[in-house]
């Protein structure tokens, strides 16, 4: 018997304990996460952020999967030909369910524990919105996203690029995020909205350092 989809908005607790195992075994969630990652990888070669990636960069460039969870997104990144993928996630229960050999780090993606100039690519699927999920203060939300964008800029190599799929709570939060990932953080950034105005609407930030 298939499990019913939850109508509740996911929280960080949705990825801990038994919830982590439920997430991993949900075939519909796997399909959604992998489809979102494939779309993000297609956007990674958008002409606005540099177009096709050289084979050398695909082979040697390090990819950060921010909010990697149990590895649905990482699997798609590896299948696309990237050889070195590092995952980071705050949930030990999700990381424990991984089946992939790539390195992972248990840490808060809001406080990235990496050296400057490490990553050529950053991919994040359905994770960034957790940074401000429990905040109602727009000023605090802006500070969090400013810090996150600044950290990404620091850990990326010159010419590095990224795609972040996210779900802002409000139009004002969307504005905060899009402004943050523009020139203010040192990025050339764009917002892409798929299926706008529908139940399946998705938002992606694409950016280049």
N, C-alpha and C positions, 0 to 999 in steps of 0.2 A: 504494500500500500504506500503510495507517495505521500510525502509530508506536505501539509498546506503551507503556503507562504504566509509569513507574519506580516500583519499590517502595521506593526509598530515601527517607529523610526529607530534604527539601530543606535546603540550607545556603545561605549567601550566595554561594558559588561556583556554585550552580545557576543563577545569574542573571547570569553574566559570560561573555564570549567567545562561543564557539559555543553554549554552553548557553542564552544569552539568545535567540538566533535559534530554537533548538529549542522553547523555551517559547512564543515568539510564534506559531510555526507549528502548535502542538498544538491542534487544534480542541477536544478534550475539556477541556483546561485553560482555554481561552477560555470554554467553556460554564460551567464550575465558577465561575470568577472573576466572570463577569457575573451568574450566578445568586446568588452570595453578596452581590454589591453591591446587587442589587435587593432582596434580603431586608434588608440593612442600611438601605436607604432606606425600606423599609416600617416598620422599627423606629424610624426617626428621628422618625416622627409618632406614636409610642406615647403614649397618654394619660398615662402615668407621667412622661414628660419634656416634656409640654406639648401634645401632640396636633398638630393640623394647623398647618402653617407658613403665615403670611401671604404673599400674592403679593409684597408689597414686600420681604420678607426673602428670598424665593426669587430675586427679580430683583437685589437690591442686596447681600445678604449674601455674604461671601466664604467659599468652601469650601476646606478643606485636605484633599487626598487624600494621606495619609501612607503612604509605601511604594507610590507610584503605579505603579512599574514601566513597562511599555510602554504603559499607558493603557487596559487592559480596564475597570478600575473607573471611571476618569475618564469614559469614554464613556457609561457608565450614569448617572453623576451629571449630566452635561450633558443626556442624554435626559430626565431627570426634571424638567428646567426650570430648574436652577440656571445662572446666566449667568456667574459668575466662579468658576473653579476653579483653584487653584494646587496643583501636584504637587511632591512631594519624594521623592527616592530616592537610595540610595547607589551604585547601579550605573550607570555611564555607558553601558554596553552596552545596558541595558534602555531608558534614556532615548533613546538614538540610534534606537531602533526605533519610536518614537512617530509617529503620523500626525495628531495633534490639534494645534490652534493655541493651546491654553491654555499659560500660562507654567509652566515647571518649574524646579526648583532641584536641583543635584547636592549632596547633603549627607546627613549621618547624621541620621535621624529622632530619635535619642537626644539630639541637640544642636540643637534647632530654631532656625534663624536668622531669627526673625521678631519684629516689634515686639509689645509687649503690646496686647491688645485689637484684634487684626486679624481674627480669624475668627469667623463665626457658626456654622459647622458644621465638624466634623472627622469624616472617614470614613477608616477604615484596614482593609484586607482582607488577612488572612493575612500580616501583616508584623511586628506588635508582638513576636511570640514570638522573632524573631531577636535582639532586644535582649539576651536572656539565654541564647541557645541554647548557648553554649560555657561557661557557668558551672555549677558544681556546688555552689557556696556559696550557701545560701539568704539569708544576710545581704547578700551582694553583689547578689543578684537583687532583694531588696527595695529596696536603695538605688537601683538602676537604675530600677525601676518607680516609686518615689517621685519621683525626679527627672523622669521622663517625664511623670507625671501633673501634677506642679507646673508644668512648662513648658506643658503644654496649658492648664491653668487660666489661666496668665498671658497666653497669646496669644489666648484666646477672649474675646468680648464678654460682658457680663452677660446672662444668659438664653440664651447659646449652648448648643448641644447637640451630642452626638457619638455615633457607633456604631463600635465596634472589634470585628472578628472576629479570633479568636486561637486558638492551639492550645497550651495549657500542657503542659509535659513531665510534670508530676506533680500530684497533688492538693494538695500543699503549695504549689506555685507558683500554682495556681489560687486558693488562699486568699489568698496574698500579693497577687495582682493585684486580686481583688475588694475586699479591704480598702483597697488603695491608691486605687481609684477611687470610694471612698465619701466620707464627710464629712471624712476625713483630708486629702484633697486639695481640699476645698471644692466637691465635686460631690454632686448627688443622683444616685446610681447604682444600677443593677440588672444582674443577670446573667440572660441569656436562653439557654436550652439547647434547641436544635432536635433532634429525633430522638434523645433521650437513650438511651444504652445500645446504640446501633447503630453500624455501621461508618461511617455518614454523619452521626454526631453533629457538631454545630457549636455553638460558644460565641460569644456576642456580649455585649459590655458596652454598655449604653445609659446615657447620663449627660447631665446638664444642669448648667450653672454657676449 
